[in-house]
Amino acid sequence: MTASKSGIVRQFRLGIAMLAPILVATTLVAFFPPDGSERAEWMQFIGRFHPLLVHFPIALFLLVPILELAGRSARFAYLSLSAGFVLTLATFGATGAALLGWCLGRSGGYSGLLITQHMWGGILLSIVCWVCWLLQTRLRELRLTYAIALGVGIGLVAWTGYRGGQLSLGANHLTEHMPRDLRKLLGVEDEVLASSADPNTFYGGRIQPIFAARCVSCHSAGKHKGNLRLDSYSGLVRGGKHGRVVLAGNTQGSELFRRITLPASHDDFMPKGKQPLTADQVKAIELWISAGASDTLALDAIKNAPTPALPAAEVTFEEIDPAAVTKLRSAIAPAVSRLQMQFPSIFDYDSRGSADLRLNASILGSKFGDKDLESFVPVADHITVADLSRTAVTDRSATIIAAMKRLRVLRLMDTRLTDATLLRLGNMDQLESLNVYGTPVTDAVLPTIAKLPRLSHFYAGQTNISAKGSIPEGLAGKLVF
């Protein structure tokens, strides 16, 4: 066999090796598209690497026209010689990203037009990469066709990336924060939720805006994870793959309410990957469901509903006086600086103008224990938010935790803390939220916790506290399992 024939055979084999996985990915997307069901965890695990891999073929493909254009100059002619190799890598990378994307979409409970378009965009980009590689090997005869194929590929990169951005950041992610003057200049209208809800009803004026702001990025026409849509009342009533999510008059039996009141670390918590709904938003949904979950209930029908927060445009912020802040923090500033050096990234002031402190030891997990928490004793009475979840802190730290008398939020999820610590919390008259999910605490703590005057939420799921037991009057409506 001559060297020329040998080269052709090698090139043919490489072309087949590149095309075969493309055909596999195309078959999977065509015959096994995402259907809103969650499947094997191993597929979800593999699929989570899709965002990591997807940027490599994009960068490689966009590099090819640069190499070709630069290679037209005699000085940089050698650059065009590497275009074929870069296209080979781009093809394998794009195909791998498409396969991982299918694993994530098929097994992760996704469905909808956006996910389908994003998947097919990835498949088409893989095919275009392969076609460009094929044409690049016959560049002299098909230069114009090759240039057109590269242009199509660039367009696919932009279109597929835009659809991916909509999936992860919302349908209006490119215009959401566009300055008002630029929006007006370009004629971009504000995104309006596709809903016929009457703003004069409680649902249209109070509930649907919550869904629009916090839920529809994952539960709308383009992307309805779990086959659930929250962009309309009919979609909400229809429910998702697990059936109805709202049961009129039955708050505790409504899956939607259960999920928005779970601890953020829980697998079923919603909105997943985002900040929990505010206490007022949760309360509004709770009252609406209790009142019958109707879309015709008058806006003012529920008298004790919390007042909605003012729109962002109407909020004003007090000017910060650096000298006043320095004076306010003077007593604890040296200790805070020392602790920030000792425990970087887990300890800071609550705001720019406050001397209140936040401690998030959950970042360190089991590496943070009783000895470490003891270091915070000098500033304990300034800590207003403490997250000790998944740390190695035990009941030996009960005295230190009890000394944080100004705590508003205390999270103790998945720790070994027992009744001994919680029975020491009776003096926390500022505590608003307490989370003991996954701890061995029992019903014995309920009388003490019930006396906390400002407590609004006590998360006790996966503990030894019985949901069917006797609940003290002071915890009525506050205990969440």
N, C-alpha and C positions, 0 to 999 in steps of 0.2 A: 504493500500500500504506500503510495507517495505521501510526502509531507502535506501536500495540499488536501488530498482526500482525508487524511488523518485529522486535519484541522476541521474540515467540514463535519466529520463524524462527531468530534468533540463538541462542536457548536450545536449540532442537532441534539445531542444528549443533554446539553445544558438547557436548551430551549424546552425540551420535554420535562426536565426536572423543575423548571420554573412554572410551566403551564399546569402540571398535574395538581399541585395544591390550590391553584386558582380555580380549577374545575371542581375540586372538593368543596371549597368555600362557597362557590356559586350554587352547588347542589344543596348544601346545608341551608343557605338563606332562602332558596326557592321552595324547598319542600319541608323545611322545619323552621319556619319563621317564629319570632317571639310571639307568645300568645298570652302573656300576663301571668303565667304560672311560674312558681319557684321550684327549682329542681336540685339536682345533686350539688352538694356544697363544694365538691372538688372542682366542678365547672365554674361555680361562682368565684372560687379562689383563683383559678387560672385566669378567668375573665377580668379580674381586677387589675391585671398587668397590662390591659389594653391601653389605658392612658399613658402608661410609661413607654410603651413601644411605639405608639402611633406617631410620635413626633420625629422619629428617626427617618422613616421613608419620606415624610414630607420634606424634611431638610435636604435629603439626598436628591429627590426628584427636582426640587427647585434649583439645585446646584447645577444640574445638567445643562440647561440653556445658557447659564453663565459660562460654563466650560466651553460650550460650542461657540458662543459669540467671541469669547477671548481667543479661542483657537483659530479664528479666522485671520488673526494677525500673525505675521511670520515670526514675530518675536515670541509669541506664546502658542505656537502651533502644537506644541507637545501636550497642551492641556486637553485638547479634543480627543487625544488618544485614550484618556482615562474615562471618557463619557460612557463607553460600553460597560466598564467595570462598575461604575457608579449606578448605572441603570439596573445592572444585575442585583446589586445590593438593595436598591430601592424596590425592585419587584418582589424579592423575597421578604423584605420588611413590610411592604404594604399588604402582602398576602397573609403574613403572620399576624399583623394587626387586625385584619379582617376576621381571621379565625378566632382570635381572642375576643373581638367585639361580639361575634356570634355567641360565644360561650357566655359572655356577660348578659347579652340581651335575652338569649333563650332561657337561661336558668335564673335570672335575677328578678323575674316578675314584671318585665317590661312589655309594653305593647303600644300601638299607636302609629300614626303617620310619620312622626319625626324619627322614631327609632328605625322604621322601615326604610325611609329615605336615606338616613345616615348609613345604614348597612349597605344598601345598594350603591351608594356613592363610593364606599370603600372598595366594594367588589369591582366596580367600573374603573376605579383608579388603578387597581392591580392589573386589570386587563390592559389598560392604556400603557402602563409601565412596561408590560411585556411586549406590546406592539411597538413601542418606541425602541426597545432593545433590538427587536427584530429588524426594524427599519434602519437603525443605526449601523447595522452590519452591512447594509447595502446603500450607504449614504450617497454615493455618487449618482445612482440611478433614481433615488426617491427622496431627494433633499427637501422638496416642497412638502411632500406628504409627511415626512419626518417632522418638519417645522410645525405643520398643522396639528399633528399628534401631540407634540410638546405643549402647544397652546391649549388644546383640549384638556390635557393633564393638569395644567396650571389652574384652569377653570374648575376642574373637579376637586382639586385640593382646596380651593376657596369655598366652594359650595358645600362639600362634605364637612369641612371644618366649621362652617357656619351652622350647619345642622347639629353638629356635635356640641357647639357652644349653647345652642338652644336647649339641648337635652340636659346639660349640666347646670346652666345658669339662668334658664328661662327664655321664653320666646322673644322677649324684647331686650335681650342682654346687651345689644349694641346701642340701643337708644335710651335705655332706662335712665342713665345718668347724663344724657346729652344736655349741655347748657341750653337754657330756654331760648336765647337769641339764635343759636345755631339751629335748634329745632324749628324755629319759626322761619329762618332763612331757607332751610331745606324742605320746608313743608311737611315735616314729620309730625304726625298727630300722636297724642298720648294714647298708649295702648289701653283699650277698654275691654274689660272682661265680657266675653260673649255670653250674656245672660239677660233674660227678659224679666228678672226679678224687679218688683216694684220697690223703689227706695223708700216708699211710705209704709212698707211693712217691716216687721221686726227682722224677718229673714233677709229682705233686700237691703235694709239700711244698717243692720248690725252684724248679721252672720255671714252673708256672702262677701262683704269686704274683708273679713278675716281669712276666708278661704282664698280670695283673690291675692292677698298679700303673702300668705304663708304656705298655701297648699297646691295651687294650680300649676306650679312649675313641674310637678310630678303627676298631677291628676287632672289633665285637661284633654282636649280633643287630639292634640298632637302627640301627647305622651300620657297614657293612663296606666300607671303602675298598679299591678294587682287588679287590673280591669276596673278600677274605680275612677270615676270622674266627679270632680267637685266644682266644675265650672258652671253648673246649672242645677236647679232644684231637682229636675227629673233624674239627672245622673246620681245625685246624692241619694234619692229615694230608691233608685234601682240597686245601689250597692255595688260590690265588687265580686271577686272570685270566691270569697268566703260568705257571700250572701249580704243581707242588709246590714248597714253599718250604723243606722240610726233607728231606734225603736221609739215611736212616739209615746211620751209619758214615762219611759223607762230609761233613766239616765245610766244606772249601773249596768244594764243589759245592752247598752249601745256600744258597739265595738269602737266607733270613732272617739267617743268620750274616754273609753278605757285607754286608748293609745295615746291621746294627748296629755293624759295625767300620769303616765308611767315615768319612772326615772329615765333620764336621758341616756343612760348606759344600757338600758334594756333593749333587746333585739327588736321588740315590737313598737318601740317609742316612735311617735310622729310629732312634728315633721323630722324625718331622719336626716342627720347631718346638719341640722340647723338649730338655732336657738329655740327653746321651748316657747309655747304661747305664753303670754303674760297672764297673770292671775285674773285680770279683768276679762280677757278674751275667753279663758276657760270658763269663768263664771257665766258669761253671756251665753255660751253654748250650752252649759248645764241648765240654765233657766229656760232657754228656748226648747230644749228637748223635754224638760219636765212639763212645759206648758202645752205640749202636743206636737212640736216640731212642724208647725204649719208654715206655708209660704204666704198665707193671707192674714196672719195675726198682725194686728195694728202695731205700729212702731212704738207707741207708748203703752201697750197693753200690759207689759211686765214692769210693775212700778219700782221694784227694788233692783233693777238691772244696773250694773256699773256704768258710769258715764264714759263714752268713748274718749280716747286721748285726742288732744288737739292736733290738727294736721301739722306736719313738719314746718310748713311755711309760716305758721303762726307762732312757732316756738322761738323765744328769745333766750339768750344765754348771758348770764352775768359775767361781767369783765373780771378776769383773775388779777388780783393784786399780788405780785411775786413777794413783796416784802411781808405782806400779811400772812401769806402761806408759809414763808420761812419761819416767821415767829410762831405760827400755830404748830409747826412740826418740830420746833427747836428741841423740845424735851426728849423726843424719840428718834430724831434724825440720826445720831451716831449709831444707835442700836440697829436701826433699819438698814443703814449702809453696810454695817458688818454682816447682818443676816443675808442681805442681797448678794454679797460676795461669797458667803458660805453656801447659800442655796440659790444660785442664779435661776431666773425664769419662773420661780414659783411664788414669789413674794413681792408685793408692790402696793403703792397707795391706791385707794379705791377710785380716786379721781385727781385731776390736776390741782384742784383747790382744796383738797381734803386732807385731814390727818388720819382718817380711817384707813384700815389696811385689809388686804385680801391675801389669803394663804391657800394655794392650790397644790397640796402635797401629792395629789393623786397622780401627777405627772411622773413622780419618782417611784410610785408603786411600793413594792415590798422593800425597796432600799431605804425607805423612810420609816423610822420606828420611834419608840418612846424617847430614846436619848436625843433624837433630832428634834422632836416636838418640845422637849425641855428647853431648847435654845431660845424658844419664842416667849418664854415666861416674862421677860422684861417689857414686852409690848402686847401682852395678852389682852389687856383691857382696851386696846385700840383695834383689835381684829373684829371686823363685822361680817366677813364671809370666810368660812373655813371648809375646805374640801379635803377630807382625809380618806376618801374612798380608795379601796384596794391597797392601802398601806399596811405596815406591820404594827401599827399602833394597837395597844392592848388596854385593859382596864387600869393598868399602872399609870396611865395618863389621865385618869378621870379628874383628878384635881386640877390639872392644867387646862383641860377643856372647860371645866366648870368656872375657871377664872376668866374665861372669855365672855364676860357678862353682857357685852354689847353686840353679840352675834345676832345677825338677822337671818343668815342662812348657814346651816350646818349639815354637811353631807358625810355620812359614815358608811356608805355602801360597801358591801363585801369585805368587811373587817371582822376581827374577832371580839369586838366590843360587845359587852353583855349588859344585863339589867343594871349591874353595879355602876356603870358609867351614866346611863340614862337617868337613874334615880338621883343623880347629883345635879341635874339640869334645872331643878325647880326655880332657881333664881334668875333664869334667863328671860326677863320680861320684855326683851326686844326681839326674841326669836320669832320669825315668820314662817320659815320652812325648815323641816327636819326630815332627813332621809336616812333610814336604817335598812334599806333594801338588802337582803342577803346576809343579815346578821342573826345571831342566835337569841335576840331579845324576845321577851315573852309578854303576856298580858299584864304582868305585874307592874309594868312601867306606865300603863295607861292612866291611872289616877294622877300621877305626877305630871305627865305630859298634858293632860286635859286642863291643868291649872295655868298653863302658859297663856297670858292674856292676849298676845298678838299672833299666836300661831294660826295659820290659815291652811297649811298643808302638812300632813304627817304621812310620809310614804313608808309603808310597812310590808310591802310584798316580799315573798320568799323568806319570811321570818316565822317565829313560833307564836306570833300573835294571831289569834283565830278571827277570821272574818265573820264567823257565825256567833261569836261570843258576845258578852254584854259590853256595849260601848258606852263609856261615860258621856254624859250630856255635853260636856265641854268639847268633845271631839266629834260631835255630830256634823256630818258633811265635810269633815276635814281629813278623815282617815282614808287613805288610798292604798288599795292592794294591787 
